[in-house]
Amino acid sequence: MRITAKQVLTAQAVVVGGLALVLLVREMPGIMREIRIWRMVGLGTGSRPPR
């Protein structure tokens, strides 16, 4: 059985994508906390009424 370069690249892409997904899921609570802090200090996106 021979493994082609395309199969190796596909396997690498799957591994890297899976690791990226795991990292994103692990960091999600911290990301949500940061977004809340940014909104509290007025750095959030979106329109807000003029002062």
C-alpha positions in Angstrom: 0.0 0.0 0.0 1.4 3.4 -1.1 0.4 6.7 0.4 0.3 9.5 -2.0 1.3 13.1 -1.3 -2.4 14.2 -1.6 -3.4 11.7 1.1 -0.6 13.1 3.4 -1.6 16.7 2.8 -5.3 15.8 3.4 -4.4 14.0 6.7 -2.3 17.0 7.8 -5.1 19.4 7.0 -7.5 17.3 9.0 -5.2 17.2 12.0 -4.4 20.9 11.9 -8.1 21.8 11.5 -9.1 19.5 14.4 -6.4 21.1 16.7 -7.6 24.6 15.7 -11.2 23.7 16.5 -10.2 22.2 19.9 -8.2 25.4 20.7 -11.1 27.6 19.7 -13.6 25.6 21.9 -11.2 25.7 24.9 -10.7 29.4 24.6 -14.3 30.4 24.0 -15.1 31.4 27.6 -12.1 33.7 27.7 -13.1 35.2 24.3 -16.6 35.8 25.5 -15.3 37.5 28.7 -13.0 39.8 26.6 -15.9 40.7 24.3 -18.0 41.7 27.4 -15.2 43.8 28.8 -14.7 45.6 25.4 -18.5 46.4 25.3 -18.4 47.8 28.9 -15.6 50.2 28.0 -17.1 51.2 24.7 -14.9 49.4 22.3 -17.6 47.1 20.9 -18.8 47.1 17.4 -22.2 48.2 16.3 -24.0 51.5 16.4 -24.8 53.2 19.6 -26.8 56.3 20.3 -25.0 59.7 20.2 -24.1 61.2 23.6 
